[in-house]
Amino acid sequence: MQLVMVILKGTLGISFNGNKEPAAYAEIVSMGGITKQVKRNLIATLGTILEAKLSIPRARFFLKVYDTTAAGNCSKL
């Protein structure tokens, strides 16, 4: 089973390098399956969507990708 949760907050101001032109920040947290190639594909796909649908240039988009399984079994929950 694959699950995806998306939270969009369009009212937050973002400043990249002191510039307040349209920009985006995204985080993807996965429980496995995030390889270097998957990261590249995610960045390319999201960049294309943001540019086409929201007019946000690729240079103004930051994507943080985190695989929880790569952290090991640190949690005792």
Protein Blocks (a to p, Z undefined) as FASTA:
>chain_A
ZZddddddfkbccdeehiacdcdddddddeehiafklmmmmmmmmmmmmmmmnopafklc
ccddddfklnopmbfZZ
